[in-house]
Amino acid sequence: MKKFILYIFVIFFFFFQKKIIALDENLLNQLENYLNQFNNISSQFIQSSSDGSQLTGKILISKPGKLRIEYKKDNKLLIVADGKWLHYFDTDINEIQSVIIEKSPAWILLKKNINLKNDFNIKKLEKKSGKITLTIADKHFENIEKIELVFSASPIGLKKWIVTDYQEVETTIALLNIINKKKKFNPKNFKLIVN
């Protein structure tokens, strides 16, 4: 009798585990499809850091590999991805720092065709209280420990992402008023012009 109960438990556990994995796969596929269609996007954003700083600005995304981030007020930083490089341009001191896009956390939003399981190390996938959190890591990201992408669950929509570096500093980008443009952006938006 004990063996019978044990077998029933093992069978139940096995099928229960399979169901969980299947649900995760289904959810992962939904996120993947969403991200692959996340193109020609314009949005306002709020950037906050665990050190207490907060900035606002506008972001443009055009796949593959194109990005423009402009900050408001007195911030002199301009971030531009031109398809190969991600440039950080401090207009105040006329200084540029550049990194290959694949080594930046922006790559998950700029890659043309994302395969989440093959392209990244998935640390966590959780659906709870009307939101989905996907946590990823990649050994190619420079000085980045992990990235959390937070989506609304129904319908699926990217709300924010949280980048944590190896010093445990968290930077959160929350998107506001996302607009999906029907026409492509002017290519000049993604060219860094230095005087």
Buried (B, 14 or more C-beta within 10 A) or exposed (E): EEEEEEEEEEEEEEEEEEEEEEEBEEBBEBBBEBBBEBBBBBBBBBBBEEEEEEBBBBBBBBBEBBBBBBBEEEBEBBBBBBBEBBBBBEEEEEEBEBBEBBBBBBBBBBBEEBEBEEBBEBEEBEBEEEBBBBBBBBEEBEEBBBBBBBBEBEEBEBBBBBBBBEEEEBBBBBBEEBEEEEEEBEEEBBEBEEE
